[in-house]
Amino acid sequence: MKKILGAALLASALLLTGCGGSDEPGPTKTVFVQPDQQNVEPETDSNEFSTVEQEFLYDISLFNTPELAAQPPADLISLGRIICAAFDEGKSLESIVAAGSQVGGLSEQSLLTVSAASVVNFCPEHDSSGTSS
């Protein structure tokens, strides 16, 4: 059974954090099942990902985070693109990490890692360090 990161739920949470005043109830609780093994190698052919997606995954792997290594690569890529979309909407890093840690099942440190790799690879226009070109 494929372990799903739940990028769609994270996207919903990010949208909900910016809406405010909605009469509709939000998600109550989301639980993600982590595999029993840590540092599982991705079971995928790297040719199915673009060069920038492979670089994104490589950047994440440099942090050697078991929590992220256990996630399917396609789900990490989706999460990275959702994070960039949230930046495009003007959301702050703090609000993205807070929303993601509440519903996404990942630690704040893992979300910061994915956010950094996202900005470097998918949306360098949001690099606030002044090093993007």
N, CA, C and O of each residue as an XYZ file, in Angstrom:
532
protein
N       0.844     -1.176      0.000
C       0.000      0.000      0.000
C       0.889      1.239      0.000
O       1.804      1.363      0.814
N       0.613      2.129     -0.902
C       1.449      3.316     -1.053
C       1.218      4.289      0.103
O       0.082      4.585      0.471
N       2.297      4.765      0.649
C       2.219      5.766      1.710
C       2.041      7.130      1.040
O       2.812      7.478      0.145
N       1.062      7.888      1.448
C       0.759      9.158      0.801
C       1.056     10.308      1.752
O       0.613     10.313      2.901
N       1.794     11.258      1.268
C       2.158     12.418      2.061
C       0.953     13.303      2.331
O       0.878     13.933      3.386
N       0.043     13.361      1.431
C      -1.159     14.164      1.628
C      -0.987     15.594      1.183
O      -1.400     16.524      1.876
N      -0.375     15.773      0.022
C      -0.148     17.121     -0.477
C      -1.456     17.874     -0.678
O      -1.512     19.086     -0.469
N      -2.489     17.178     -1.074
C      -3.779     17.833     -1.274
C      -4.315     18.377      0.042
O      -4.882     19.469      0.073
N      -4.141     17.626      1.132
C      -4.594     18.115      2.432
C      -3.790     19.319      2.885
O      -4.333     20.249      3.480
N      -2.495     19.299      2.601
C      -1.669     20.436      2.963
C      -2.102     21.660      2.173
O      -2.169     22.763      2.715
N      -2.398     21.467      0.888
C      -2.854     22.587      0.062
C      -4.144     23.161      0.637
O      -4.305     24.379      0.716
N      -5.054     22.289      1.034
C      -6.302     22.753      1.637
C      -6.029     23.538      2.912
O      -6.646     24.575      3.154
N      -5.112     23.044      3.718
C      -4.795     23.735      4.969
C      -4.182     25.097      4.692
O      -4.491     26.071      5.377
N      -3.315     25.169      3.690
C      -2.693     26.449      3.367
C      -3.737     27.436      2.875
O      -3.676     28.621      3.202
N      -4.691     26.958      2.096
C      -5.753     27.837      1.624
C      -6.641     28.279      2.776
O      -7.069     29.432      2.825
N      -6.922     27.362      3.708
C      -7.766     27.708      4.848
C      -7.113     28.729      5.758
O      -7.806     29.562      6.344
N      -5.790     28.683      5.891
C      -5.130     29.629      6.779
C      -5.227     31.047      6.252
O      -5.142     32.000      7.026
N      -5.403     31.203      4.958
C      -5.483     32.538      4.376
C      -6.893     33.046      4.239
O      -7.084     34.230      3.964
N      -7.903     32.196      4.422
C      -9.283     32.603      4.160
C      -9.894     33.336      5.340
O     -10.318     34.482      5.190
N      -9.952     32.719      6.498
C     -10.536     33.329      7.684
C     -12.010     33.633      7.515
O     -12.447     33.977      6.417
N     -12.769     33.514      8.563
C     -14.172     33.870      8.545
C     -15.068     32.869      7.843
O     -16.241     33.170      7.623
N     -14.589     31.729      7.490
C     -15.400     30.739      6.811
C     -16.315     30.055      7.811
O     -15.916     29.760      8.938
N     -17.567     29.802      7.378
C     -18.514     29.092      8.231
C     -18.352     27.592      8.117
O     -18.923     26.848      8.915
N     -17.583     27.129      7.138
C     -17.399     25.696      6.950
C     -16.347     25.177      7.923
O     -15.313     25.811      8.134
N     -16.626     24.010      8.516
C     -15.622     23.445      9.424
C     -14.405     22.966      8.643
O     -14.526     22.474      7.521
N     -13.236     23.118      9.249
C     -12.000     22.664      8.626
C     -11.760     21.201      8.921
O     -12.551     20.561      9.613
N     -10.662     20.669      8.392
C     -10.352     19.269      8.679
C     -10.115     19.074     10.179
O      -9.526     19.926     10.845
N     -10.578     17.954     10.686
C     -10.466     17.732     12.115
C      -9.100     17.178     12.495
O      -8.444     17.709     13.391
N      -8.669     16.121     11.828
C      -7.383     15.539     12.161
C      -6.936     14.674     10.997
O      -7.734     13.933     10.424
N      -5.681     14.767     10.655
C      -5.115     13.952      9.599
C      -3.947     13.179     10.169
O      -3.076     13.753     10.822
N      -3.923     11.899      9.928
C      -2.852     11.055     10.425
C      -2.185     10.386      9.235
O      -2.858      9.807      8.383
N      -0.873     10.466      9.178
C      -0.122      9.830      8.111
C       0.655      8.664      8.690
O       1.309      8.788      9.726
N       0.579      7.561      8.028
C       1.266      6.355      8.472
C       2.680      6.373      7.923
O       2.888      6.505      6.717
N       3.626      6.243      8.796
C       5.023      6.186      8.396
C       5.418      4.729      8.226
O       4.960      3.875      8.985
N       6.261      4.428      7.242
C       6.703      3.046      7.085
C       7.544      2.608      8.281
O       8.131      3.430      8.985
N       7.588      1.300      8.491
C       8.347      0.752      9.612
C       9.840      0.944      9.437
O      10.562      1.110     10.421
N      10.314      0.924      8.204
C      11.744      1.067      7.947
C      12.092      2.537      7.770
O      11.303      3.312      7.229
N      13.264      2.907      8.225
C      13.753      4.262      8.023
C      14.797      4.238      6.919
O      15.393      3.198      6.640
N      15.015      5.381      6.297
C      15.983      5.518      5.214
C      15.721      4.534      4.079
O      16.646      3.917      3.551
N      14.457      4.395      3.713
C      14.089      3.515      2.618
C      14.444      4.196      1.308
O      14.102      5.359      1.096
N      15.125      3.481      0.436
C      15.459      4.030     -0.869
C      14.180      4.157     -1.685
O      13.324      3.275     -1.618
N      14.029      5.231     -2.453
C      12.836      5.387     -3.278
C      12.729      4.247     -4.288
O      13.710      3.869     -4.928
N      11.520      3.710     -4.417
C      11.278      2.640     -5.373
C      10.757      3.249     -6.665
O       9.606      3.029     -7.040
N      11.593      4.006     -7.338
C      11.160      4.676     -8.553
C      12.321      4.826     -9.504
O      13.483      4.851     -9.097
N      11.999      4.923    -10.753
C      13.000      5.163    -11.778
C      13.204      6.671    -11.860
O      12.252      7.413    -12.101
N      14.426      7.125    -11.665
C      14.694      8.560    -11.631
C      14.378      9.234    -12.959
O      14.240     10.457    -13.004
N      14.261      8.467    -14.045
C      13.957      9.056    -15.343
C      12.532      9.581    -15.429
O      12.209     10.326    -16.354
N      11.669      9.208    -14.479
C      10.302      9.710    -14.522
C      10.206     11.146    -14.005
O       9.154     11.774    -14.124
N      11.281     11.667    -13.436
C      11.292     13.028    -12.919
C      12.169     13.911    -13.794
O      13.159     13.456    -14.366
N      11.790     15.176    -13.888
C      12.594     16.134    -14.643
C      13.917     16.384    -13.914
O      14.091     15.990    -12.761
N      14.827     17.036    -14.598
C      16.128     17.340    -13.994
C      15.959     18.189    -12.735
O      16.600     17.923    -11.718
N      15.108     19.202    -12.796
C      14.923     20.069    -11.624
C      14.280     19.288    -10.476
O      14.600     19.531     -9.312
N      13.387     18.361    -10.787
C      12.781     17.540     -9.731
C      13.822     16.606     -9.106
O      13.822     16.396     -7.893
N      14.697     16.053     -9.927
C      15.769     15.204     -9.396
C      16.706     16.015     -8.504
O      17.153     15.524     -7.467
N      17.005     17.246     -8.899
C      17.863     18.107     -8.083
C      17.177     18.443     -6.760
O      17.824     18.472     -5.713
N      15.880     18.695     -6.806
C      15.092     18.949     -5.602
C      15.200     17.765     -4.641
O      15.478     17.948     -3.456
N      14.979     16.553     -5.151
C      15.057     15.350     -4.326
C      16.467     15.140     -3.787
O      16.645     14.714     -2.646
N      17.465     15.438     -4.610
C      18.853     15.309     -4.155
C      19.128     16.284     -3.015
O      19.738     15.913     -2.012
N      18.679     17.536     -3.167
C      18.890     18.531     -2.113
C      18.264     18.080     -0.795
O      18.865     18.249      0.266
N      17.068     17.510     -0.855
C      16.420     17.009      0.352
C      17.233     15.866      0.955
O      17.374     15.777      2.175
N      17.766     14.994      0.102
C      18.521     13.839      0.602
C      19.793     14.252      1.334
O      20.285     13.509      2.183
N      20.332     15.425      1.015
C      21.555     15.889      1.665
C      21.375     16.077      3.170
O      22.344     16.016      3.927
N      20.140     16.304      3.599
C      19.872     16.515      5.026
C      19.748     15.204      5.784
O      19.708     15.202      7.014
N      19.687     14.075      5.055
C      19.649     12.753      5.664
C      18.595     12.673      6.779
O      18.882     12.259      7.902
N      17.375     13.080      6.433
C      16.262     13.088      7.376
C      15.405     11.844      7.161
O      14.744     11.730      6.130
N      15.402     10.911      8.113
C      14.612      9.680      7.945
C      13.140      9.945      7.630
O      12.531      9.230      6.835
N      12.577     10.971      8.256
C      11.162     11.292      8.037
C      10.902     11.621      6.568
O       9.879     11.214      6.017
N      11.811     12.348      5.933
C      11.630     12.694      4.520
C      12.029     11.550      3.601
O      11.429     11.360      2.543
N      13.036     10.791      3.999
C      13.465      9.651      3.189
C      12.365      8.604      3.077
O      12.330      7.835      2.116
N      11.472      8.573      4.052
C      10.383      7.600      4.058
C       9.215      8.006      3.161
O       8.311      7.204      2.926
N       9.225      9.235      2.661
C       8.118      9.727      1.840
C       8.348      9.379      0.371
O       9.489      9.379     -0.090
N       7.281      9.084     -0.366
C       7.429      8.850     -1.802
C       7.945     10.117     -2.492
O       7.473     11.215     -2.197
N       8.903      9.976     -3.401
C       9.470     11.150     -4.076
C       8.419     12.023     -4.769
O       8.506     13.250     -4.718
N       7.450     11.414     -5.403
C       6.420     12.196     -6.101
C       5.631     13.062     -5.117
O       5.227     14.174     -5.455
N       5.413     12.559     -3.910
C       4.689     13.340     -2.902
C       5.526     14.517     -2.408
O       4.993     15.599     -2.161
N       6.824     14.311     -2.264
C       7.704     15.417     -1.864
C       7.721     16.498     -2.941
O       7.708     17.689     -2.632
N       7.751     16.084     -4.193
C       7.734     17.044     -5.305
C       6.432     17.830     -5.289
O       6.440     19.051     -5.447
N       5.314     17.136     -5.099
C       4.016     17.828     -5.024
C       3.993     18.820     -3.875
O       3.512     19.943     -4.026
N       4.512     18.406     -2.728
C       4.563     19.297     -1.568
C       5.426     20.517     -1.869
O       5.061     21.639     -1.520
N       6.559     20.302     -2.512
C       7.433     21.417     -2.872
C       6.739     22.423     -3.768
O       6.884     23.632     -3.588
N       5.989     21.925     -4.727
C       5.269     22.832     -5.644
C       4.131     23.555     -4.925
O       3.844     24.714     -5.221
N       3.489     22.873     -3.987
C       2.433     23.517     -3.191
C       3.026     24.634     -2.330
O       2.420     25.695     -2.179
N       4.194     24.393     -1.776
C       4.863     25.414     -0.967
C       5.164     26.636     -1.829
O       4.960     27.767     -1.387
N       5.646     26.423     -3.055
C       5.917     27.560     -3.945
C       4.628     28.310     -4.284
O       4.624     29.539     -4.350
N       3.541     27.574     -4.498
C       2.256     28.224     -4.782
C       1.813     29.079     -3.598
O       1.251     30.158     -3.783
N       2.067     28.597     -2.387
C       1.720     29.372     -1.193
C       2.560     30.648     -1.122
O       2.051     31.711     -0.767
N       3.851     30.541     -1.461
C       4.689     31.745     -1.516
C       4.157     32.706     -2.572
O       4.134     33.918     -2.354
N       3.728     32.169     -3.720
C       3.168     33.011     -4.783
C       1.942     33.780     -4.301
O       1.685     34.898     -4.750
N       1.184     33.174     -3.381
C      -0.008     33.812     -2.825
C       0.327     34.794     -1.710
O      -0.568     35.420     -1.141
N       1.616     34.932     -1.396
C       2.033     35.893     -0.384
C       2.107     35.343      1.026
O       2.290     36.102      1.977
N       1.970     34.047      1.174
C       2.048     33.464      2.512
C       3.500     33.480      3.000
O       4.432     33.377      2.203
N       3.674     33.608      4.299
C       5.013     33.626      4.893
C       5.492     32.197      5.139
O       4.696     31.260      5.201
N       6.789     32.056      5.275
C       7.366     30.752      5.597
C       6.784     30.236      6.907
O       6.466     29.053      7.026
N       6.646     31.114      7.877
C       6.114     30.707      9.176
C       4.701     30.152      9.060
O       4.382     29.141      9.686
N       3.841     30.806      8.259
C       2.463     30.323      8.128
C       2.406     29.010      7.354
O       1.567     28.156      7.641
N       3.292     28.846      6.376
C       3.332     27.602      5.608
C       3.758     26.446      6.514
O       3.141     25.381      6.502
N       4.806     26.659      7.290
C       5.305     25.605      8.179
C       4.272     25.291      9.261
O       4.053     24.125      9.588
N       3.642     26.314      9.811
C       2.635     26.082     10.857
C       1.467     25.270     10.307
O       1.025     24.313     10.941
N       0.968     25.644      9.136
C      -0.154     24.917      8.540
C       0.250     23.496      8.189
O      -0.498     22.550      8.434
N       1.421     23.353      7.623
C       1.891     22.030      7.221
C       2.116     21.097      8.389
O       1.802     19.910      8.304
N       2.656     21.615      9.481
C       2.921     20.749     10.635
C       1.627     20.353     11.337
O       1.578     19.320     12.004
N       0.575     21.167     11.193
C      -0.699     20.834     11.835
C      -1.436     19.736     11.087
O      -2.050     18.873     11.715
N      -1.388     19.747      9.757
C      -2.180     18.774      8.997
C      -1.340     17.825      8.155
O      -1.842     16.788      7.721
N      -0.089     18.151      7.917
C       0.700     17.341      7.007
C       1.422     16.177      7.630
O       1.900     15.297      6.914
N       1.515     16.142      8.937
C       2.165     15.026      9.596
C       3.675     15.064      9.569
O       4.315     14.103      9.997
N       4.269     16.141      9.081
C       5.724     16.266      9.068
C       6.154     17.257     10.147
O       5.405     18.164     10.509
N       7.358     17.069     10.646
C       7.887     17.994     11.650
C       8.180     19.343     11.008
O       8.303     19.458      9.789
N       8.289     20.359     11.854
C       8.625     21.689     11.345
C       9.975     21.674     10.650
O      10.145     22.325      9.619
N      10.944     20.939     11.198
C      12.272     20.874     10.582
C      12.203     20.257      9.193
O      12.868     20.733      8.273
N      11.411     19.210      9.028
C      11.259     18.590      7.706
C      10.596     19.547      6.733
O      10.987     19.625      5.568
N       9.594     20.275      7.206
C       8.928     21.247      6.338
C       9.858     22.391      5.955
O       9.793     22.896      4.835
N      10.720     22.802      6.876
C      11.713     23.827      6.538
C      12.687     23.308      5.481
O      13.081     24.050      4.581
N      13.072     22.048      5.588
C      13.966     21.438      4.605
C      13.313     21.415      3.228
O      13.930     21.802      2.236
N      12.064     20.960      3.170
C      11.345     20.907      1.896
C      11.142     22.321      1.350
O      11.252     22.540      0.144
N      10.851     23.269      2.219
C      10.668     24.659      1.782
C      11.946     25.213      1.166
O      11.904     25.858      0.118
N      13.070     24.966      1.807
C      14.354     25.458      1.289
C      14.658     24.838     -0.069
O      15.051     25.544     -0.998
N      14.478     23.525     -0.194
C      14.732     22.852     -1.472
C      13.752     23.333     -2.539
O      14.101     23.404     -3.717
N      12.536     23.661     -2.133
C      11.530     24.165     -3.077
C      11.948     25.502     -3.653
O      11.893     25.716     -4.865
N      12.365     26.399     -2.775
C      12.764     27.736     -3.227
C      13.985     27.641     -4.138
O      14.036     28.302     -5.176
N      14.948     26.840     -3.767
C      16.167     26.707     -4.573
C      15.850     26.157     -5.955
O      16.411     26.622     -6.947
N      14.965     25.182     -6.035
C      14.743     24.473     -7.291
C      13.496     24.874     -8.065
O      13.530     24.919     -9.295
N      12.395     25.166     -7.378
C      11.135     25.412     -8.061
C      10.736     26.882     -8.143
O      10.087     27.293     -9.105
N      11.111     27.669     -7.155
C      10.668     29.073     -7.156
C      11.752     29.986     -6.594
O      11.569     30.589     -5.537
N      12.895     30.092     -7.302
C      13.992     30.913     -6.800
C      13.643     32.387     -6.667
O      14.364     33.139     -6.012
N      12.545     32.806     -7.283
C      12.136     34.201     -7.127
C      11.732     34.511     -5.691
O      11.612     35.680     -5.324
N      11.523     33.494     -4.885
C      11.168     33.695     -3.471
C      12.351     33.563     -2.537
O      12.183     33.501     -1.319
N      13.555     33.518     -3.104
C      14.780     33.438     -2.291
C      15.022     34.795     -1.668
O      15.302     35.761     -2.376
N      14.917     34.881     -0.353
C      15.088     36.167      0.329
C      16.521     36.373      0.802
O      16.819     37.370      1.460
N      17.422     35.430      0.468
C      18.810     35.576      0.922
C      19.586     36.549      0.047
O      20.690     36.968      0.394
N      18.987     36.909     -1.110
C      19.679     37.838     -1.996
C      20.674     37.158     -2.915
O      21.445     37.829     -3.601
N      20.664     35.812     -2.937
C      21.628     35.106     -3.777
C      21.024     34.605     -5.067
O      21.755     34.089     -5.912
N      19.702     34.734     -5.262
C      19.114     34.251     -6.512
C      19.403     35.237     -7.621
O      19.591     36.430     -7.384
N      19.434     34.719     -8.837
C      19.732     35.616     -9.965
C      18.524     35.866    -10.813
O      18.603     36.598    -11.800
